[in-house]
Amino acid sequence: MRHETDMDRPHSEQLQYVGDTRIQALVSIYMSGDARLARSAIEQLDASRTAEGATFSRAPSWLPQYIPPFSLFWIAMVHDCWRYVGDEEFVPRCRPA
């Protein structure tokens, strides 16, 4: 049953949109206490950042698409890792972004 409540159309949507990914990362952290998926998403989205500091709205993607609030959601995802997991080693690595 978890598959039906934790997935968002996996057969047709193959990209991680930041808005959806943050919610799924929080569900994963709450249900398992494991932040590896959240960290992976944060790192992939960080790799999409432009020189101006904005992230793509989805990752991994070679085609640029920007939804401005999603860059702020990336910051919120880093905060979630710090607040809910207490990940003191991972968060400072994201600070230069």
QUISUL-V461591 format. One line per field, one symbol per residue. ss: DSSP state (A for helix, B for strand, O for the rest). A space follows every 10 residues. Layout:
# QUISUL-V461591
ss: ???
This chain:
# QUISUL-V461591
ss: OAAAAAOOOO OOOOOBBAAA AAAAAAAAAA AAOOOAAAAA AAAAAAAOOO OOOOOOOBBO OOOOOOOAAA AAAAAAAAAA AAAAAOOAAA AAAAOOO
